[in-house]
Amino acid sequence: MLKNFLLIGSIAISATTFAKYEPWNFTVLEGSLVKSNYLPDGWGPSKKETLFEIQGSTRYNLLDLYWFIDRSNVFKDSSLSDKNGVDDNYTYAEFTPRFSIDGLTGKDLSIGPVSEWFIAYQFDYDNASTRNEYTGSKDGIRKHYIGVGNYISIPELKYMKFDYFKTNLYARYVDRNYGRDEDQWNGYMFNIAYGGTIYRFENGMKFGFSGWLDYDFGAKNDSSSKQTHDSLQWQNQVRFFLNNNLSVSYTYQINNHFSQVDKDSSNRNNESFGIHYAIMF
């Protein structure tokens, strides 16, 4: 659910010049406790949720890696599950490695605002085994995305400074998707992720921001299950960093055809509040 690229990692990113390929590295690990309201659901009404999330960001030479694992309903309240018919131990994860084309070729391939190019991959997973009125009892999600990505240099604005801005364009292979259009290439996804600083205090505290946008398009449209050919999720987060490790956040997410269906609460926007602890290596 929450896919915010670790904003604290921008401290390392902002110190790096992307216009020329130069090996550099950092790793950030973060644990978060997140309370969400009005989560969208393509199979029922919107729900509240409390989840625990672990996420990590690593840059090491050619590798640019982000991943996260969400564990839902950590307080075991069955009334707060975000999935109808799914056990309380619902887990969702994404794994998104990218490999620098500039580094592989040993050449500076920057052009205009694009400072570095990548071969990009993403894997989506959940452990759901649920029943719904259209697909019956099916295992959950296994999706593979392969494409090209980049980093884009954004000029500093009056009230904010972008520490990173990246995009990816993928073709999607659906292994499992609750029984819908499985074992085939089906559609594409355009992804944006960004983060930066709004204001930094002299004592080291700061206000930061981060966000991401996923736009799925070109998928098969199944009117019988109200499955759509497109889907949009756009999340923006504001954080207050008490120090380099501890922060609190408010997040608002816009949803259109969540889970690529147009029914129930799939178009409900949601908000969340979080507390986060990060360490950098």
Residue pairs with C-beta under 8 A, 6 or more apart in sequence:
1 36
1 39
1 51
1 70
1 82
1 92
2 32
2 34
2 51
2 53
2 68
2 70
2 235
2 251
2 272
2 274
3 68
3 94
3 193
3 212
3 214
3 235
4 55
4 195
4 210
4 211
4 212
4 235
4 237
4 251
5 57
5 66
5 164
5 166
5 193
5 194
5 195
5 210
5 212
6 28
6 30
6 55
6 56
6 57
6 66
6 278
7 163
7 195
7 196
7 208
7 209
7 210
7 237
7 239
7 247
8 28
8 30
8 241
8 244
8 247
8 278
8 280
9 26
9 28
9 57
9 164
9 280
10 163
10 164
10 195
10 196
10 197
10 208
11 163
11 244
11 280
12 24
12 26
12 28
12 59
12 280
13 26
13 59
13 163
13 164
14 161
14 163
14 164
14 196
14 197
16 22
16 24
18 110
18 115
18 116
18 151
18 153
19 108
19 110
19 115
19 153
20 108
20 110
21 100
21 102
21 103
21 106
21 107
21 108
21 116
23 61
23 103
24 59
24 61
25 58
25 59
25 60
25 61
26 57
26 58
26 59
26 280
26 281
27 56
27 57
27 58
27 59
27 60
27 280
27 281
28 56
28 57
28 58
28 278
28 279
28 280
28 281
29 54
29 55
29 56
29 278
29 279
29 281
30 54
30 55
30 56
30 276
30 277
30 278
30 279
31 52
31 53
31 54
31 276
31 277
31 278
32 52
32 53
32 54
32 55
32 274
32 275
32 276
32 277
33 50
33 51
33 52
33 53
33 74
33 274
33 275
34 50
34 51
34 52
34 53
34 251
34 272
34 273
34 274
35 48
35 49
35 50
35 272
35 273
35 274
36 48
36 49
36 50
36 51
36 82
36 270
36 271
36 272
37 48
37 270
37 271
37 272
38 46
38 47
38 48
38 265
38 268
38 269
38 270
38 271
39 46
39 47
39 48
39 49
39 82
39 268
39 270
40 46
40 255
40 258
40 259
40 265
40 266
40 267
40 268
40 269
40 270
41 47
41 82
41 83
41 84
41 258
41 259
41 264
41 265
41 266
41 268
42 258
42 259
42 260
42 261
42 263
42 264
42 265
42 266
43 83
43 84
43 85
43 130
43 132
43 259
43 261
43 264
44 84
44 264
44 265
45 264
45 265
46 265
46 268
46 270
47 80
47 81
47 82
48 80
49 72
49 73
49 80
49 81
49 82
50 73
50 74
50 75
50 77
50 80
51 70
51 71
51 72
51 73
51 74
51 82
52 70
52 71
52 74
53 68
53 69
53 70
53 71
54 68
54 69
55 66
55 67
55 68
55 69
56 65
56 66
56 67
56 68
57 65
57 66
58 64
58 65
58 66
59 65
61 100
61 103
62 99
62 100
62 103
62 104
63 97
63 98
63 99
63 100
64 97
64 98
64 99
64 100
64 118
65 96
65 97
65 98
66 96
66 193
67 93
67 94
67 95
67 96
68 93
68 94
69 91
69 92
69 93
70 91
70 92
70 93
71 89
71 90
71 91
72 81
72 82
72 83
72 88
72 89
72 90
72 91
72 92
73 80
73 81
73 82
73 88
73 89
73 90
76 88
78 88
81 88
81 90
82 90
83 90
83 128
83 130
84 130
84 132
85 130
85 131
85 132
86 128
86 129
86 130
89 127
90 126
90 127
90 128
91 126
91 127
92 124
92 125
92 126
92 141
93 124
93 125
93 126
94 122
94 123
94 124
94 125
95 122
95 123
95 125
96 120
96 121
96 122
96 123
96 168
97 121
98 118
98 119
98 120
98 121
98 149
98 168
99 118
99 119
100 116
100 117
100 118
101 109
101 116
101 117
101 118
101 119
102 108
102 109
102 110
102 116
102 117
104 119
109 116
109 117
110 116
113 152
113 153
113 154
114 150
114 151
114 152
114 153
115 150
115 151
115 152
115 153
116 150
116 151
117 148
117 149
117 150
118 148
118 149
118 150
118 168
119 148
119 149
120 145
120 146
120 147
120 148
120 149
120 168
120 169
120 170
121 144
121 145
121 146
122 143
122 144
122 145
122 168
122 170
122 189
122 191
123 142
123 143
123 144
123 145
124 141
124 142
124 143
124 145
125 140
125 141
125 142
126 140
126 141
127 140
128 139
128 140
128 141
128 178
129 137
129 138
129 139
129 140
130 137
130 138
130 140
130 178
131 137
131 138
132 178
134 180
134 224
134 225
135 178
135 179
135 180
135 225
136 179
138 176
138 178
138 179
139 176
139 178
140 176
140 178
141 176
141 177
141 178
142 174
142 175
142 176
142 177
143 172
143 173
143 174
143 175
143 176
143 177
144 172
144 173
144 175
145 168
145 170
145 171
145 172
145 173
145 189
146 170
146 171
146 173
147 168
147 169
147 170
147 171
147 188
148 168
148 169
149 166
149 167
149 168
149 169
150 166
150 167
150 168
151 164
151 165
151 166
152 165
152 166
152 167
153 165
154 162
154 165
154 194
156 162
159 198
160 196
160 197
160 198
160 209
161 196
161 197
162 194
162 195
162 196
163 195
163 196
163 197
164 193
164 194
164 195
164 196
165 192
165 193
165 194
166 192
166 193
166 194
167 190
167 191
167 192
167 193
168 189
168 190
168 191
169 188
169 189
169 190
169 191
170 188
170 189
170 190
170 191
171 185
171 187
171 188
172 185
172 186
172 187
172 188
172 189
172 216
172 219
173 184
173 185
173 186
174 180
174 181
174 182
174 183
174 184
174 185
174 186
175 182
175 183
176 182
180 222
180 225
180 227
181 219
181 220
181 222
181 227
186 219
186 220
187 216
187 217
187 218
187 219
187 220
187 229
188 216
188 217
188 218
189 214
189 215
189 216
189 217
190 213
190 214
190 215
190 217
191 212
191 213
191 214
191 215
192 211
192 212
192 213
193 210
193 211
193 212
194 210
194 211
194 212
195 208
195 209
195 210
195 211
196 208
196 209
196 210
197 206
197 207
197 208
197 209
198 206
198 207
198 208
198 209
198 238
199 206
199 207
200 206
200 207
204 243
204 244
205 240
205 241
205 242
205 243
206 240
206 241
207 238
207 239
207 240
207 241
208 238
208 239
208 240
208 241
208 247
209 236
209 237
209 238
209 239
210 236
210 237
210 239
211 234
211 235
211 236
211 237
212 234
212 235
213 232
213 233
213 234
213 235
214 231
214 232
214 233
214 234
215 230
215 231
215 232
216 230
216 231
216 232
216 260
217 229
217 230
218 229
218 230
219 227
219 228
219 229
219 230
219 231
219 260
220 227
220 229
221 227
221 228
221 229
225 261
226 261
226 262
226 263
227 260
227 261
228 257
228 260
228 261
228 262
229 260
230 256
230 257
230 260
231 256
231 257
231 258
231 259
231 260
232 254
232 255
232 256
232 257
233 253
233 254
233 255
233 256
233 258
234 253
234 254
235 251
235 252
235 253
235 254
236 251
236 252
236 253
237 249
237 250
237 251
237 252
238 249
238 250
238 251
239 247
239 248
239 249
239 276
240 247
240 248
240 249
241 247
242 248
244 278
244 280
245 277
245 278
245 279
246 275
246 276
246 277
247 275
247 276
247 278
248 273
248 274
248 275
248 276
249 272
249 273
249 274
249 275
249 276
250 271
250 272
250 273
251 271
251 272
251 273
251 274
252 269
252 270
252 271
253 269
253 270
253 271
253 272
254 269
255 266
255 267
255 268
255 269
255 270
256 267
257 266
257 267
258 265
258 266
258 267
258 268
259 266
